[in-house]
Amino acid sequence: MSRKPVTLARVRDGVLKRWFDRRNPINSFRGVYPSFAAALDAAPPFKRVGYDVAGSVDWYSSKMSCAPLEDYPVMYWLRSAFADSSSIFEVGGHVGTAYYGFQGVLDYPDDLRWTIWDVPSIVAAGRDLAVRKGSSLEFTEDPLGEPEANVLMAAGALQYIDQPRLEDFVATRAGHLRHVLINLTPVHDGPEFVTLQNIGPVVCPYRIFNRRQLIGKLEELGYCLVDSWEKPRPFRVEGRNDLAFDTYSGFYFRCEA
């Protein structure tokens, strides 16, 4: 197997990466920026950027055989949603973590159509896994795919997405979308902002949402907040204690039109 030649630039970048990871542990956050573009401009040049190059295909395999406690509020409301809905569009569902993990708890409708939008590397791995498992799970690289979905679900993904925004996902499915389920999302009462998360192999822009704005935008589109919940999970940005909070949030919205 051929190896890349050792160059001064590679040695330098390796040293800088180790220095960066010592100062910024895995899953830590640094910087406060007004947009994804500004955060990307501030990303260290010696670290790769974005989930598509993170090598994350196997990261959540443990959740595929047993749904964790943090997912039970979603499963509770999804069971209710199945009474009138059988088409799900999941934002950032990885290779099918929720789809496979929820099977041990929920009875899926016979005509269920579950489509996942994710980055290209995950989509390719998810399709391969679905073939090997003989599942009907579908994948797309189009964020506006499955426009007739009845359920929109996003668990721990919205913070990594610049565009479309949550309200865009909802608005493009007007007339079909009845239920919106959000989980494990960084929401606080302060201003919305973007920071940079070090996830080891790469850094990612990471959005923090304002609670009133997130809820208000969906209410403007005709959705009622039915339930909300929190999971203990501290969030800190280096040097900005004023932006700290201790829980991530989940929400269930239902169309009242």
C-alpha positions in Angstrom: 0.0 0.0 0.0 1.4 3.4 -1.0 1.8 6.1 1.6 1.6 9.8 1.2 5.1 11.3 1.4 6.0 13.0 4.6 6.3 16.7 4.0 7.0 19.7 6.2 3.4 20.8 5.6 2.0 17.4 6.8 4.2 17.5 9.9 3.2 21.1 10.7 -0.5 20.3 10.3 -0.2 17.2 12.5 1.4 19.2 15.2 -1.2 22.0 14.9 -4.1 19.5 15.1 -2.7 17.9 18.3 -2.2 21.3 19.8 -5.8 22.3 18.8 -7.3 19.1 20.2 -5.5 19.6 23.5 -6.8 23.1 23.9 -10.3 22.2 22.5 -11.3 18.7 23.7 -13.7 16.6 21.6 -17.2 18.0 21.6 -16.1 21.4 22.9 -17.1 24.7 21.3 -15.2 27.8 20.5 -16.2 31.2 19.0 -19.4 33.0 18.6 -20.4 34.0 15.0 -23.4 35.5 13.3 -23.6 32.9 10.5 -22.3 29.6 9.2 -20.2 31.5 6.7 -18.5 33.5 9.4 -17.9 30.3 11.4 -16.4 28.6 8.4 -14.1 31.6 7.8 -12.8 31.2 11.4 -12.2 27.4 11.2 -8.6 26.4 11.6 -7.0 25.7 8.2 -5.3 22.5 9.4 -8.7 20.8 10.4 -11.2 19.4 7.9 -14.7 20.9 8.0 -18.1 19.3 7.9 -19.9 16.0 8.7 -19.5 14.6 5.2 -15.7 14.1 5.7 -16.0 13.1 9.4 -15.9 9.3 8.8 -19.0 9.0 11.0 -20.7 6.0 9.4 -20.2 3.8 12.4 -20.6 6.4 15.2 -24.2 5.6 16.3 -24.4 1.8 15.7 -25.2 1.1 19.4 -28.5 3.0 19.1 -29.7 0.8 16.2 -30.4 -2.2 18.4 -31.8 -0.5 21.5 -33.5 3.0 21.5 -31.9 5.2 24.3 -34.0 6.8 26.9 -33.6 10.2 25.3 -35.7 9.0 22.3 -38.7 7.9 24.2 -40.6 11.2 24.0 -40.2 11.1 20.2 -41.4 7.5 20.1 -44.4 8.3 22.3 -45.6 11.0 19.9 -44.7 9.1 16.8 -46.9 6.3 17.9 -49.7 8.8 18.1 -48.8 10.2 14.7 -49.1 6.8 13.1 -52.9 7.0 13.6 -53.2 9.3 10.6 -49.7 9.3 9.0 -47.4 6.8 7.4 -44.8 8.9 5.6 -41.8 10.3 7.5 -39.0 12.6 6.3 -36.1 12.5 8.7 -33.5 15.3 8.7 -30.1 13.9 9.4 -31.2 10.4 10.3 -27.7 8.9 9.6 -27.8 5.4 8.2 -31.2 4.7 9.9 -30.4 4.9 13.6 -33.9 5.8 14.7 -35.6 3.7 12.0 -33.9 0.5 13.2 -33.7 1.4 16.9 -37.4 2.2 17.2 -38.5 -1.1 15.7 -38.2 -2.8 19.1 -40.7 -0.4 20.6 -43.1 0.7 17.9 -45.3 -1.1 15.4 -44.8 0.5 12.1 -47.7 1.0 9.6 -47.7 -1.6 6.9 -47.5 1.2 4.3 -44.7 3.2 6.1 -42.5 5.2 3.9 -39.5 6.5 5.8 -37.0 8.8 4.0 -33.7 10.1 5.4 -31.9 13.2 4.1 -28.2 13.3 5.0 -24.8 14.0 3.6 -23.6 12.0 0.6 -21.2 9.7 2.4 -23.9 8.7 4.9 -26.6 8.3 2.2 -24.4 5.8 0.4 -23.7 3.8 3.5 -27.4 3.9 4.5 -28.5 2.6 1.2 -26.0 -0.2 1.4 -27.1 -1.1 4.9 -30.8 -1.1 3.9 -30.1 -3.5 1.0 -28.2 -5.9 3.4 -31.0 -5.7 6.0 -33.8 -6.0 3.4 -35.5 -2.9 4.8 -37.7 -0.4 2.9 -35.8 2.6 4.3 -35.1 5.3 1.7 -32.4 7.9 1.4 -32.0 11.2 -0.4 -29.4 13.9 -0.8 -32.2 16.4 -1.6 -33.3 18.3 1.5 -36.6 19.0 -0.1 -37.2 15.4 -1.1 -40.4 13.5 -0.1 -42.5 16.7 -0.3 -45.7 14.8 0.6 -44.4 13.5 4.0 -46.8 13.6 6.9 -44.2 13.6 9.6 -41.0 15.7 9.8 -38.5 14.4 12.3 -35.1 15.9 13.3 -33.1 14.5 16.2 -29.7 16.2 16.9 -29.3 17.4 13.4 -30.8 20.9 13.0 -27.8 22.5 14.6 -25.5 21.3 11.9 -27.6 22.7 9.0 -27.3 26.1 7.5 -29.9 25.8 4.8 -32.8 24.9 4.6 -33.9 26.2 7.9 -36.6 24.4 10.0 -39.4 26.6 8.7 -38.3 25.8 5.1 -38.6 22.1 5.7 -42.1 22.6 7.1 -43.3 25.2 4.5 -42.3 23.0 1.5 -44.6 20.3 2.8 -47.6 22.5 3.4 -50.9 20.6 3.0 -49.3 17.3 3.8 -47.2 17.7 6.9 -49.2 17.0 10.1 -46.6 16.4 12.7 -43.2 17.9 13.5 -40.9 16.1 16.0 -37.6 17.7 17.1 -35.2 16.3 19.7 -31.7 16.8 21.2 -31.5 20.4 19.9 -29.5 23.3 21.5 -32.2 25.8 22.4 -32.0 28.7 24.9 -33.6 31.9 25.8 -30.7 34.0 24.5 -29.8 35.1 21.0 -29.4 32.7 18.1 -25.7 32.3 17.1 -23.3 29.9 15.4 -20.2 28.4 17.0 -17.6 25.8 16.0 -17.7 22.3 17.4 -14.6 20.1 17.5 -15.8 16.6 16.8 -12.3 15.1 16.5 -11.6 14.4 12.8 -13.3 17.6 11.8 -14.8 20.9 13.1 -18.4 21.8 12.3 -20.4 25.0 12.4 -23.1 24.5 15.0 -26.2 26.6 15.5 -27.7 27.6 18.8 -31.4 28.4 18.5 -33.5 31.0 20.3 -36.6 29.3 21.9 -39.1 32.0 21.1 -38.0 32.3 17.5 -38.0 28.5 16.9 -41.5 28.0 18.3 -42.9 31.3 16.8 -41.9 30.4 13.2 -43.7 27.1 13.3 -46.8 28.7 14.9 -46.8 31.2 12.1 -47.1 28.3 9.7 -50.1 26.9 11.5 -48.5 24.4 13.9 -49.4 24.2 17.6 -46.8 23.2 20.2 -48.3 20.2 21.9 -45.4 19.1 24.1 -41.8 19.9 24.9 -39.1 18.2 27.0 -35.5 18.6 28.0 -32.5 16.4 28.4 -29.7 17.4 30.8 -26.7 18.2 28.6 -24.4 21.2 29.4 -23.4 23.6 26.7 -20.5 25.9 27.1 -18.5 28.2 24.7 -15.0 28.9 25.9 -14.9 32.4 27.5 -18.7 33.0 27.2 -20.4 32.0 30.4 -23.3 34.3 29.5 -24.2 31.9 26.7 -24.1 28.7 28.8 -27.1 26.4 29.4 -27.6 23.0 30.8 -30.3 21.2 28.8 -31.0 20.3 25.2 -34.6 20.5 24.0 -37.3 18.5 22.2 -40.6 19.6 20.8 -43.8 18.1 19.3 -45.8 20.3 17.0 -49.1 19.4 15.3 -50.8 21.1 12.4 -54.0 22.8 13.5 -55.1 23.9 10.0 
